[in-house]
Amino acid sequence: MTVNEKVTVGMVDNVPKYVIWKGQSHTVVKIGLHHTFRDGKTMHHIFSVTSSTLFMRLNLNSDNLIWTLEEIENNGF
């Protein structure tokens, strides 16, 4: 499901460790793909991560350092 909402992401050693979305904390248990792309001068870092119950695609805008939850799905675990 496409979301496009701002979230808080806790990082350790440049790796997402938790995501706070709608007041709930989701611990990242697995990191999938990480890639970057440019939109004009702005570099975006895209992370695909899973918690115990969710798959999430996160976007870090390197200009303003705002994290956006782009997609979320129940991972069926």
C-alpha positions as CSV (number, residue, x, y, z in Angstrom):
1,M,0.0,0.0,0.0
2,T,1.3,3.4,-0.9
3,V,1.6,5.7,2.1
4,N,3.9,8.7,1.6
5,E,4.0,9.8,5.3
6,K,6.8,11.3,7.3
7,V,8.2,8.9,9.9
8,T,11.0,8.8,12.4
9,V,13.8,6.3,11.8
10,G,16.5,5.4,14.3
11,M,19.9,4.6,12.7
12,V,22.9,2.7,14.1
13,D,26.0,2.5,11.9
14,N,24.1,4.0,9.0
15,V,21.5,1.2,9.1
16,P,17.8,1.7,10.1
17,K,17.1,0.0,13.4
18,Y,13.5,1.1,14.1
19,V,10.7,3.1,12.5
20,I,8.1,5.1,14.4
21,W,4.9,5.4,12.4
22,K,1.6,6.7,13.8
23,G,3.0,6.6,17.3
24,Q,4.1,2.9,17.1
25,S,7.7,1.7,17.0
26,H,8.6,-1.1,14.6
27,T,11.9,-2.8,15.1
28,V,13.8,-3.5,11.9
29,V,14.7,-7.2,11.8
30,K,15.9,-7.4,8.2
31,I,17.3,-4.9,5.6
32,G,16.7,-5.8,2.0
33,L,17.8,-3.5,-0.8
34,H,19.4,-0.1,-0.4
35,H,19.8,2.1,-3.4
36,T,20.1,5.8,-4.2
37,F,18.8,8.1,-6.9
38,R,19.0,11.8,-7.7
39,D,16.1,14.1,-8.2
40,G,17.8,17.2,-9.5
41,K,20.4,18.1,-6.8
42,T,18.7,16.0,-4.1
43,M,20.0,12.5,-3.3
44,H,17.5,10.0,-2.0
45,H,18.4,6.8,-0.1
46,I,15.8,4.1,-0.5
47,F,15.8,1.3,2.1
48,S,13.6,-1.9,1.9
49,V,13.2,-3.2,5.5
50,T,11.0,-5.6,7.4
51,S,9.8,-5.7,11.0
52,S,8.2,-8.8,12.6
53,T,4.9,-8.0,10.9
54,L,5.5,-5.4,8.2
55,F,7.5,-4.7,5.0
56,M,8.4,-1.0,4.6
57,R,10.0,1.1,1.9
58,L,11.7,4.1,3.4
59,N,13.0,7.2,1.6
60,L,15.7,9.5,3.2
61,N,15.9,12.9,1.4
62,S,19.5,13.9,2.0
63,D,18.8,17.6,1.5
64,N,16.3,18.0,4.3
65,L,17.0,14.7,6.2
66,I,13.3,13.9,6.2
67,W,12.3,10.2,6.2
68,T,9.2,9.2,4.2
69,L,7.4,5.9,4.5
70,E,6.6,5.3,0.9
71,E,5.1,1.8,1.0
72,I,4.0,-0.6,3.7
73,E,2.6,-4.2,3.6
74,N,1.8,-6.9,6.0
75,N,4.5,-9.5,5.5
76,G,2.3,-12.4,6.7
77,F,4.7,-13.6,9.4
